[in-house]
Amino acid sequence: MRVIAISKLKSGAAKEKAAALNAKELLKEWELQKADVIRQVHSRADQFGSIFMMEVKTVEDAKAKLASLPLVAEGVIEFDLFPYQAYEAYGSIFGKIA
């Protein structure tokens, strides 16, 4: 299953705390990339945070993997999760093309 995970700073969390955990966070993210759980990583352009393109078994699996990140474990960030799949609308016309 593919999941987009978009992080955001939790209410009341300080960016300074995030900075202090940065090295541990990046090491764990790298571990998840090497395990092919995180397929792509992007920075948010609108605010502090990141976007992960993930490959997991379930949305619950994505939550568990993200919970292992130091910034999540320390209550600095949280993620909104969006499962996605291949675009279905193309299928509505492919059968009509000769």
Biopython code that builds the backbone (N, CA, C, O; Angstrom):
import numpy as np
from Bio.PDB.StructureBuilder import StructureBuilder

atoms = [
    (1, "MET", "N", (0.840, -1.166, 0.000)),
    (1, "MET", "CA", (0.000, 0.000, 0.000)),
    (1, "MET", "C", (0.889, 1.233, 0.000)),
    (1, "MET", "O", (1.925, 1.270, 0.663)),
    (2, "ARG", "N", (0.475, 2.220, -0.739)),
    (2, "ARG", "CA", (1.206, 3.482, -0.779)),
    (2, "ARG", "C", (0.508, 4.506, 0.107)),
    (2, "ARG", "O", (-0.718, 4.614, 0.121)),
    (3, "VAL", "N", (1.317, 5.245, 0.838)),
    (3, "VAL", "CA", (0.782, 6.263, 1.754)),
    (3, "VAL", "C", (1.639, 7.519, 1.643)),
    (3, "VAL", "O", (2.868, 7.452, 1.642)),
    (4, "ILE", "N", (0.976, 8.652, 1.549)),
    (4, "ILE", "CA", (1.652, 9.942, 1.661)),
    (4, "ILE", "C", (1.512, 10.363, 3.111)),
    (4, "ILE", "O", (0.407, 10.388, 3.653)),
    (5, "ALA", "N", (2.632, 10.695, 3.741)),
    (5, "ALA", "CA", (2.645, 11.148, 5.140)),
    (5, "ALA", "C", (3.159, 12.585, 5.162)),
    (5, "ALA", "O", (4.290, 12.855, 4.759)),
    (6, "ILE", "N", (2.325, 13.496, 5.633)),
    (6, "ILE", "CA", (2.679, 14.913, 5.671)),
    (6, "ILE", "C", (2.792, 15.338, 7.124)),
    (6, "ILE", "O", (1.830, 15.259, 7.888)),
    (7, "SER", "N", (3.996, 15.795, 7.497)),
    (7, "SER", "CA", (4.229, 16.156, 8.897)),
    (7, "SER", "C", (3.841, 17.596, 9.168)),
    (7, "SER", "O", (3.791, 18.435, 8.269)),
    (8, "LYS", "N", (3.567, 17.851, 10.436)),
    (8, "LYS", "CA", (3.316, 19.215, 10.899)),
    (8, "LYS", "C", (3.766, 19.305, 12.346)),
    (8, "LYS", "O", (3.722, 18.328, 13.094)),
    (9, "LEU", "N", (4.193, 20.480, 12.717)),
    (9, "LEU", "CA", (4.616, 20.744, 14.086)),
    (9, "LEU", "C", (3.392, 20.651, 14.988)),
    (9, "LEU", "O", (2.359, 21.249, 14.691)),
    (10, "LYS", "N", (3.497, 19.915, 16.074)),
    (10, "LYS", "CA", (2.380, 19.815, 17.010)),
    (10, "LYS", "C", (2.193, 21.139, 17.735)),
    (10, "LYS", "O", (3.149, 21.884, 17.951)),
    (11, "SER", "N", (0.986, 21.413, 18.095)),
    (11, "SER", "CA", (0.664, 22.644, 18.806)),
    (11, "SER", "C", (1.509, 22.756, 20.072)),
    (11, "SER", "O", (1.538, 21.838, 20.892)),
    (12, "GLY", "N", (2.186, 23.873, 20.222)),
    (12, "GLY", "CA", (3.009, 24.111, 21.400)),
    (12, "GLY", "C", (4.425, 23.569, 21.308)),
    (12, "GLY", "O", (5.241, 23.826, 22.194)),
    (13, "ALA", "N", (4.734, 22.821, 20.250)),
    (13, "ALA", "CA", (6.082, 22.264, 20.105)),
    (13, "ALA", "C", (7.035, 23.342, 19.578)),
    (13, "ALA", "O", (6.647, 24.204, 18.790)),
    (14, "ALA", "N", (8.259, 23.272, 20.021)),
    (14, "ALA", "CA", (9.259, 24.260, 19.633)),
    (14, "ALA", "C", (10.175, 23.713, 18.542)),
    (14, "ALA", "O", (10.600, 22.559, 18.599)),
    (15, "LYS", "N", (10.472, 24.545, 17.556)),
    (15, "LYS", "CA", (11.407, 24.150, 16.500)),
    (15, "LYS", "C", (12.791, 23.874, 17.075)),
    (15, "LYS", "O", (13.556, 23.098, 16.501)),
    (16, "GLU", "N", (13.120, 24.499, 18.197)),
    (16, "GLU", "CA", (14.412, 24.279, 18.841)),
    (16, "GLU", "C", (14.549, 22.824, 19.302)),
    (16, "GLU", "O", (15.627, 22.237, 19.216)),
    (17, "LYS", "N", (13.450, 22.254, 19.790)),
    (17, "LYS", "CA", (13.474, 20.855, 20.206)),
    (17, "LYS", "C", (13.680, 19.959, 18.986)),
    (17, "LYS", "O", (14.391, 18.956, 19.054)),
    (18, "ALA", "N", (13.055, 20.328, 17.880)),
    (18, "ALA", "CA", (13.243, 19.578, 16.637)),
    (18, "ALA", "C", (14.700, 19.632, 16.206)),
    (18, "ALA", "O", (15.265, 18.620, 15.790)),
    (19, "ALA", "N", (15.308, 20.805, 16.304)),
    (19, "ALA", "CA", (16.712, 20.961, 15.908)),
    (19, "ALA", "C", (17.620, 20.090, 16.765)),
    (19, "ALA", "O", (18.590, 19.521, 16.265)),
    (20, "ALA", "N", (17.309, 19.983, 18.053)),
    (20, "ALA", "CA", (18.127, 19.182, 18.971)),
    (20, "ALA", "C", (18.040, 17.692, 18.639)),
    (20, "ALA", "O", (18.975, 16.940, 18.915)),
    (21, "LEU", "N", (16.933, 17.267, 18.052)),
    (21, "LEU", "CA", (16.730, 15.851, 17.714)),
    (21, "LEU", "C", (17.050, 15.546, 16.257)),
    (21, "LEU", "O", (16.892, 14.408, 15.813)),
    (22, "ASN", "N", (17.489, 16.530, 15.525)),
    (22, "ASN", "CA", (17.650, 16.401, 14.075)),
    (22, "ASN", "C", (18.536, 15.224, 13.663)),
    (22, "ASN", "O", (18.148, 14.453, 12.785)),
    (23, "ALA", "N", (19.700, 15.065, 14.265)),
    (23, "ALA", "CA", (20.615, 13.987, 13.867)),
    (23, "ALA", "C", (19.969, 12.613, 14.080)),
    (23, "ALA", "O", (20.050, 11.749, 13.206)),
    (24, "LYS", "N", (19.332, 12.409, 15.233)),
    (24, "LYS", "CA", (18.664, 11.123, 15.506)),
    (24, "LYS", "C", (17.515, 10.899, 14.528)),
    (24, "LYS", "O", (17.295, 9.784, 14.053)),
    (25, "GLU", "N", (16.791, 11.971, 14.237)),
    (25, "GLU", "CA", (15.663, 11.886, 13.306)),
    (25, "GLU", "C", (16.143, 11.447, 11.924)),
    (25, "GLU", "O", (15.579, 10.529, 11.329)),
    (26, "LEU", "N", (17.173, 12.097, 11.423)),
    (26, "LEU", "CA", (17.666, 11.784, 10.084)),
    (26, "LEU", "C", (18.221, 10.369, 9.990)),
    (26, "LEU", "O", (18.067, 9.710, 8.962)),
    (27, "LEU", "N", (18.858, 9.902, 11.043)),
    (27, "LEU", "CA", (19.353, 8.519, 11.046)),
    (27, "LEU", "C", (18.201, 7.518, 10.963)),
    (27, "LEU", "O", (18.290, 6.524, 10.242)),
    (28, "LYS", "N", (17.137, 7.775, 11.689)),
    (28, "LYS", "CA", (15.979, 6.868, 11.660)),
    (28, "LYS", "C", (15.273, 6.939, 10.305)),
    (28, "LYS", "O", (14.843, 5.916, 9.772)),
    (29, "GLU", "N", (15.154, 8.145, 9.751)),
    (29, "GLU", "CA", (14.548, 8.281, 8.426)),
    (29, "GLU", "C", (15.368, 7.506, 7.389)),
    (29, "GLU", "O", (14.809, 6.828, 6.527)),
    (30, "TRP", "N", (16.692, 7.613, 7.481)),
    (30, "TRP", "CA", (17.573, 6.900, 6.561)),
    (30, "TRP", "C", (17.381, 5.391, 6.701)),
    (30, "TRP", "O", (17.368, 4.666, 5.706)),
    (31, "GLU", "N", (17.235, 4.927, 7.930)),
    (31, "GLU", "CA", (16.988, 3.506, 8.182)),
    (31, "GLU", "C", (15.700, 3.057, 7.490)),
    (31, "GLU", "O", (15.651, 1.981, 6.894)),
    (32, "LEU", "N", (14.665, 3.883, 7.572)),
    (32, "LEU", "CA", (13.393, 3.556, 6.919)),
    (32, "LEU", "C", (13.512, 3.633, 5.397)),
    (32, "LEU", "O", (12.827, 2.897, 4.687)),
    (33, "GLN", "N", (14.362, 4.506, 4.897)),
    (33, "GLN", "CA", (14.595, 4.550, 3.448)),
    (33, "GLN", "C", (15.338, 3.303, 2.984)),
    (33, "GLN", "O", (14.988, 2.713, 1.962)),
    (34, "LYS", "N", (16.358, 2.902, 3.731)),
    (34, "LYS", "CA", (17.105, 1.695, 3.356)),
    (34, "LYS", "C", (16.206, 0.459, 3.384)),
    (34, "LYS", "O", (16.420, -0.480, 2.618)),
    (35, "ALA", "N", (15.208, 0.454, 4.256)),
    (35, "ALA", "CA", (14.267, -0.662, 4.347)),
    (35, "ALA", "C", (13.162, -0.564, 3.287)),
    (35, "ALA", "O", (12.269, -1.410, 3.241)),
    (36, "ASP", "N", (13.224, 0.462, 2.441)),
    (36, "ASP", "CA", (12.255, 0.709, 1.363)),
    (36, "ASP", "C", (10.857, 1.002, 1.886)),
    (36, "ASP", "O", (9.866, 0.755, 1.198)),
    (37, "VAL", "N", (10.778, 1.527, 3.095)),
    (37, "VAL", "CA", (9.498, 1.964, 3.660)),
    (37, "VAL", "C", (9.216, 3.394, 3.201)),
    (37, "VAL", "O", (8.130, 3.697, 2.707)),
    (38, "ILE", "N", (10.204, 4.262, 3.370)),
    (38, "ILE", "CA", (10.103, 5.622, 2.836)),
    (38, "ILE", "C", (10.738, 5.588, 1.456)),
    (38, "ILE", "O", (11.928, 5.306, 1.319)),
    (39, "ARG", "N", (9.944, 5.876, 0.438)),
    (39, "ARG", "CA", (10.435, 5.824, -0.940)),
    (39, "ARG", "C", (10.969, 7.172, -1.406)),
    (39, "ARG", "O", (11.938, 7.230, -2.163)),
    (40, "GLN", "N", (10.339, 8.255, -0.958)),
    (40, "GLN", "CA", (10.760, 9.605, -1.321)),
    (40, "GLN", "C", (10.561, 10.506, -0.115)),
    (40, "GLN", "O", (9.677, 10.273, 0.710)),
    (41, "VAL", "N", (11.391, 11.542, -0.019)),
    (41, "VAL", "CA", (11.266, 12.537, 1.040)),
    (41, "VAL", "C", (11.326, 13.917, 0.399)),
    (41, "VAL", "O", (12.180, 14.188, -0.445)),
    (42, "HIS", "N", (10.423, 14.769, 0.806)),
    (42, "HIS", "CA", (10.394, 16.145, 0.313)),
    (42, "HIS", "C", (10.193, 17.081, 1.500)),
    (42, "HIS", "O", (9.585, 16.708, 2.504)),
    (43, "SER", "N", (10.706, 18.291, 1.373)),
    (43, "SER", "CA", (10.466, 19.316, 2.387)),
    (43, "SER", "C", (9.198, 20.080, 2.026)),
    (43, "SER", "O", (8.915, 20.315, 0.851)),
    (44, "ARG", "N", (8.447, 20.462, 3.039)),
    (44, "ARG", "CA", (7.288, 21.301, 2.796)),
    (44, "ARG", "C", (7.751, 22.704, 2.439)),
    (44, "ARG", "O", (8.673, 23.227, 3.064)),
    (45, "ALA", "N", (7.138, 23.304, 1.468)),
    (45, "ALA", "CA", (7.499, 24.662, 1.056)),
    (45, "ALA", "C", (6.689, 25.707, 1.811)),
    (45, "ALA", "O", (7.070, 26.876, 1.857)),
    (46, "ASP", "N", (5.583, 25.295, 2.398)),
    (46, "ASP", "CA", (4.688, 26.251, 3.042)),
    (46, "ASP", "C", (4.933, 26.425, 4.535)),
    (46, "ASP", "O", (4.527, 27.433, 5.112)),
    (47, "GLN", "N", (5.587, 25.464, 5.164)),
    (47, "GLN", "CA", (5.836, 25.527, 6.603)),
    (47, "GLN", "C", (6.865, 24.473, 6.981)),
    (47, "GLN", "O", (7.306, 23.697, 6.134)),
    (48, "PHE", "N", (7.247, 24.447, 8.254)),
    (48, "PHE", "CA", (8.173, 23.446, 8.771)),
    (48, "PHE", "C", (7.558, 22.068, 8.586)),
    (48, "PHE", "O", (6.397, 21.853, 8.936)),
    (49, "GLY", "N", (8.314, 21.150, 8.048)),
    (49, "GLY", "CA", (7.816, 19.790, 7.932)),
    (49, "GLY", "C", (8.310, 19.086, 6.697)),
    (49, "GLY", "O", (9.050, 19.646, 5.889)),
    (50, "SER", "N", (7.882, 17.838, 6.565)),
    (50, "SER", "CA", (8.306, 17.013, 5.441)),
    (50, "SER", "C", (7.136, 16.195, 4.912)),
    (50, "SER", "O", (6.084, 16.072, 5.538)),
    (51, "ILE", "N", (7.373, 15.646, 3.732)),
    (51, "ILE", "CA", (6.394, 14.784, 3.071)),
    (51, "ILE", "C", (7.113, 13.497, 2.702)),
    (51, "ILE", "O", (8.145, 13.519, 2.031)),
    (52, "PHE", "N", (6.563, 12.385, 3.144)),
    (52, "PHE", "CA", (7.127, 11.074, 2.833)),
    (52, "PHE", "C", (6.164, 10.332, 1.908)),
    (52, "PHE", "O", (4.951, 10.328, 2.116)),
    (53, "MET", "N", (6.734, 9.713, 0.892)),
    (53, "MET", "CA", (5.992, 8.767, 0.070)),
    (53, "MET", "C", (6.413, 7.408, 0.615)),
    (53, "MET", "O", (7.587, 7.044, 0.550)),
    (54, "MET", "N", (5.453, 6.659, 1.151)),
    (54, "MET", "CA", (5.767, 5.412, 1.849)),
    (54, "MET", "C", (5.167, 4.201, 1.142)),
    (54, "MET", "O", (4.159, 4.302, 0.443)),
    (55, "GLU", "N", (5.808, 3.067, 1.341)),
    (55, "GLU", "CA", (5.295, 1.773, 0.895)),
    (55, "GLU", "C", (5.185, 0.902, 2.132)),
    (55, "GLU", "O", (6.197, 0.520, 2.720)),
    (56, "VAL", "N", (3.945, 0.583, 2.534)),
    (56, "VAL", "CA", (3.675, -0.148, 3.775)),
    (56, "VAL", "C", (2.573, -1.179, 3.538)),
    (56, "VAL", "O", (1.949, -1.200, 2.477)),
    (57, "LYS", "N", (2.339, -2.033, 4.534)),
    (57, "LYS", "CA", (1.287, -3.041, 4.413)),
    (57, "LYS", "C", (-0.102, -2.437, 4.607)),
    (57, "LYS", "O", (-1.043, -2.772, 3.888)),
    (58, "THR", "N", (-0.218, -1.532, 5.599)),
    (58, "THR", "CA", (-1.493, -0.904, 5.934)),
    (58, "THR", "C", (-1.232, 0.519, 6.441)),
    (58, "THR", "O", (-0.087, 0.903, 6.679)),
    (59, "VAL", "N", (-2.282, 1.275, 6.598)),
    (59, "VAL", "CA", (-2.152, 2.609, 7.197)),
    (59, "VAL", "C", (-1.666, 2.473, 8.638)),
    (59, "VAL", "O", (-0.881, 3.296, 9.109)),
    (60, "GLU", "N", (-2.124, 1.449, 9.331)),
    (60, "GLU", "CA", (-1.661, 1.212, 10.704)),
    (60, "GLU", "C", (-0.160, 0.926, 10.734)),
    (60, "GLU", "O", (0.539, 1.350, 11.654)),
    (61, "ASP", "N", (0.323, 0.219, 9.742)),
    (61, "ASP", "CA", (1.754, -0.049, 9.632)),
    (61, "ASP", "C", (2.515, 1.267, 9.440)),
    (61, "ASP", "O", (3.568, 1.468, 10.045)),
    (62, "ALA", "N", (1.987, 2.157, 8.605)),
    (62, "ALA", "CA", (2.612, 3.472, 8.406)),
    (62, "ALA", "C", (2.662, 4.235, 9.723)),
    (62, "ALA", "O", (3.682, 4.841, 10.050)),
    (63, "LYS", "N", (1.568, 4.208, 10.479)),
    (63, "LYS", "CA", (1.544, 4.896, 11.778)),
    (63, "LYS", "C", (2.614, 4.343, 12.711)),
    (63, "LYS", "O", (3.298, 5.101, 13.399)),
    (64, "ALA", "N", (2.756, 3.031, 12.732)),
    (64, "ALA", "CA", (3.752, 2.399, 13.604)),
    (64, "ALA", "C", (5.170, 2.776, 13.186)),
    (64, "ALA", "O", (6.017, 3.061, 14.033)),
    (65, "LYS", "N", (5.424, 2.776, 11.894)),
    (65, "LYS", "CA", (6.765, 3.152, 11.414)),
    (65, "LYS", "C", (7.068, 4.610, 11.759)),
    (65, "LYS", "O", (8.173, 4.926, 12.199)),
    (66, "LEU", "N", (6.109, 5.483, 11.564)),
    (66, "LEU", "CA", (6.304, 6.900, 11.862)),
    (66, "LEU", "C", (6.459, 7.146, 13.361)),
    (66, "LEU", "O", (7.176, 8.060, 13.768)),
    (67, "ALA", "N", (5.797, 6.342, 14.178)),
    (67, "ALA", "CA", (5.906, 6.486, 15.635)),
    (67, "ALA", "C", (7.320, 6.210, 16.124)),
    (67, "ALA", "O", (7.702, 6.632, 17.215)),
    (68, "SER", "N", (8.102, 5.491, 15.299)),
    (68, "SER", "CA", (9.482, 5.193, 15.687)),
    (68, "SER", "C", (10.428, 6.371, 15.450)),
    (68, "SER", "O", (11.579, 6.334, 15.885)),
    (69, "LEU", "N", (9.965, 7.396, 14.779)),
    (69, "LEU", "CA", (10.801, 8.577, 14.542)),
    (69, "LEU", "C", (10.938, 9.398, 15.826)),
    (69, "LEU", "O", (9.947, 9.611, 16.525)),
    (70, "PRO", "N", (12.138, 9.857, 16.143)),
    (70, "PRO", "CA", (12.343, 10.626, 17.376)),
    (70, "PRO", "C", (11.449, 11.853, 17.512)),
    (70, "PRO", "O", (10.984, 12.149, 18.613)),
    (71, "LEU", "N", (11.199, 12.573, 16.421)),
    (71, "LEU", "CA", (10.358, 13.767, 16.522)),
    (71, "LEU", "C", (8.910, 13.428, 16.853)),
    (71, "LEU", "O", (8.218, 14.207, 17.509)),
    (72, "VAL", "N", (8.457, 12.273, 16.402)),
    (72, "VAL", "CA", (7.104, 11.818, 16.747)),
    (72, "VAL", "C", (7.092, 11.320, 18.188)),
    (72, "VAL", "O", (6.211, 11.679, 18.971)),
    (73, "ALA", "N", (8.067, 10.499, 18.529)),
    (73, "ALA", "CA", (8.145, 9.929, 19.877)),
    (73, "ALA", "C", (8.243, 11.012, 20.958)),
    (73, "ALA", "O", (7.721, 10.847, 22.061)),
    (74, "GLU", "N", (8.909, 12.104, 20.634)),
    (74, "GLU", "CA", (9.084, 13.197, 21.598)),
    (74, "GLU", "C", (7.964, 14.231, 21.521)),
    (74, "GLU", "O", (8.023, 15.252, 22.207)),
    (75, "GLY", "N", (6.952, 13.987, 20.705)),
    (75, "GLY", "CA", (5.795, 14.870, 20.646)),
    (75, "GLY", "C", (6.023, 16.196, 19.936)),
    (75, "GLY", "O", (5.316, 17.171, 20.193)),
    (76, "VAL", "N", (7.002, 16.235, 19.048)),
    (76, "VAL", "CA", (7.302, 17.479, 18.334)),
    (76, "VAL", "C", (6.466, 17.600, 17.058)),
    (76, "VAL", "O", (5.948, 18.673, 16.751)),
    (77, "ILE", "N", (6.336, 16.505, 16.324)),
    (77, "ILE", "CA", (5.555, 16.520, 15.090)),
    (77, "ILE", "C", (4.512, 15.414, 15.102)),
    (77, "ILE", "O", (4.557, 14.489, 15.913)),
    (78, "GLU", "N", (3.581, 15.542, 14.184)),
    (78, "GLU", "CA", (2.598, 14.501, 13.922)),
    (78, "GLU", "C", (2.395, 14.447, 12.410)),
    (78, "GLU", "O", (2.789, 15.367, 11.693)),
    (79, "PHE", "N", (1.787, 13.383, 11.935)),
    (79, "PHE", "CA", (1.600, 13.192, 10.501)),
    (79, "PHE", "C", (0.133, 13.037, 10.155)),
    (79, "PHE", "O", (-0.637, 12.415, 10.888)),
    (80, "ASP", "N", (-0.239, 13.614, 9.025)),
    (80, "ASP", "CA", (-1.513, 13.303, 8.383)),
    (80, "ASP", "C", (-1.185, 12.275, 7.322)),
    (80, "ASP", "O", (-0.235, 12.448, 6.559)),
    (81, "LEU", "N", (-1.972, 11.193, 7.266)),
    (81, "LEU", "CA", (-1.706, 10.093, 6.348)),
    (81, "LEU", "C", (-2.793, 10.008, 5.283)),
    (81, "LEU", "O", (-3.982, 10.142, 5.570)),
    (82, "PHE", "N", (-2.349, 9.780, 4.034)),
    (82, "PHE", "CA", (-3.258, 9.700, 2.906)),
    (82, "PHE", "C", (-2.891, 8.487, 2.057)),
    (82, "PHE", "O", (-1.917, 8.539, 1.306)),
    (83, "PRO", "N", (-3.656, 7.390, 2.160)),
    (83, "PRO", "CA", (-3.390, 6.254, 1.282)),
    (83, "PRO", "C", (-3.777, 6.639, -0.150)),
    (83, "PRO", "O", (-4.738, 7.377, -0.366)),
    (84, "TYR", "N", (-3.015, 6.128, -1.121)),
    (84, "TYR", "CA", (-3.340, 6.443, -2.507)),
    (84, "TYR", "C", (-3.049, 5.248, -3.397)),
    (84, "TYR", "O", (-2.398, 4.287, -2.988)),
    (85, "GLN", "N", (-3.547, 5.330, -4.623)),
    (85, "GLN", "CA", (-3.385, 4.248, -5.591)),
    (85, "GLN", "C", (-3.279, 4.848, -6.987)),
    (85, "GLN", "O", (-3.362, 6.066, -7.150)),
    (86, "ALA", "N", (-3.099, 4.013, -7.977)),
    (86, "ALA", "CA", (-3.034, 4.476, -9.355)),
    (86, "ALA", "C", (-4.336, 5.191, -9.714)),
    (86, "ALA", "O", (-5.407, 4.854, -9.210)),
    (87, "TYR", "N", (-4.220, 6.168, -10.581)),
    (87, "TYR", "CA", (-5.358, 6.985, -10.990)),
    (87, "TYR", "C", (-6.373, 6.128, -11.728)),
    (87, "TYR", "O", (-6.038, 5.503, -12.734)),
    (88, "GLU", "N", (-7.612, 6.090, -11.242)),
    (88, "GLU", "CA", (-8.629, 5.202, -11.793)),
    (88, "GLU", "C", (-9.370, 5.777, -12.993)),
    (88, "GLU", "O", (-9.926, 5.009, -13.778)),
    (89, "ALA", "N", (-9.402, 7.070, -13.165)),
    (89, "ALA", "CA", (-10.219, 7.694, -14.207)),
    (89, "ALA", "C", (-9.818, 7.264, -15.617)),
    (89, "ALA", "O", (-10.666, 7.203, -16.508)),
    (90, "TYR", "N", (-8.531, 6.965, -15.828)),
    (90, "TYR", "CA", (-8.118, 6.534, -17.158)),
    (90, "TYR", "C", (-8.848, 5.274, -17.591)),
    (90, "TYR", "O", (-9.135, 5.104, -18.776)),
    (91, "GLY", "N", (-9.150, 4.399, -16.658)),
    (91, "GLY", "CA", (-9.836, 3.151, -16.959)),
    (91, "GLY", "C", (-11.206, 3.367, -17.593)),
    (91, "GLY", "O", (-11.702, 2.502, -18.314)),
    (92, "SER", "N", (-11.814, 4.516, -17.328)),
    (92, "SER", "CA", (-13.148, 4.774, -17.870)),
    (92, "SER", "C", (-13.124, 5.001, -19.375)),
    (92, "SER", "O", (-14.161, 4.877, -20.027)),
    (93, "ILE", "N", (-11.968, 5.330, -19.943)),
    (93, "ILE", "CA", (-11.907, 5.551, -21.397)),
    (93, "ILE", "C", (-11.133, 4.478, -22.138)),
    (93, "ILE", "O", (-11.329, 4.322, -23.344)),
    (94, "PHE", "N", (-10.276, 3.742, -21.484)),
    (94, "PHE", "CA", (-9.438, 2.795, -22.188)),
    (94, "PHE", "C", (-10.249, 1.717, -22.906)),
    (94, "PHE", "O", (-9.853, 1.288, -23.990)),
    (95, "GLY", "N", (-11.341, 1.275, -22.354)),
    (95, "GLY", "CA", (-12.164, 0.265, -22.992)),
    (95, "GLY", "C", (-12.912, 0.806, -24.203)),
    (95, "GLY", "O", (-13.397, 0.024, -25.021)),
    (96, "LYS", "N", (-13.017, 2.124, -24.336)),
    (96, "LYS", "CA", (-13.773, 2.740, -25.442)),
    (96, "LYS", "C", (-12.895, 3.081, -26.628)),
    (96, "LYS", "O", (-13.402, 3.449, -27.687)),
    (97, "ILE", "N", (-11.569, 2.963, -26.466)),
    (97, "ILE", "CA", (-10.655, 3.316, -27.544)),
    (97, "ILE", "C", (-10.393, 2.077, -28.391)),
    (97, "ILE", "O", (-9.991, 1.038, -27.868)),
    (98, "ALA", "N", (-10.621, 2.186, -29.705)),
    (98, "ALA", "CA", (-10.417, 1.027, -30.579)),
    (98, "ALA", "C", (-9.014, 0.945, -31.083)),
    (98, "ALA", "O", (-8.679, 0.027, -31.832)),
]
sb = StructureBuilder()
sb.init_structure("model")
sb.init_model(0)
sb.init_chain("A")
sb.init_seg("    ")
for serial, (resi, resn, name, xyz) in enumerate(atoms, 1):
    if name == "N":
        sb.init_residue(resn, " ", resi, " ")
    sb.init_atom(name, np.array(xyz, "f"), 0.0, 1.0, " ", f" {name:<3s}", serial, name[0])
structure = sb.get_structure()
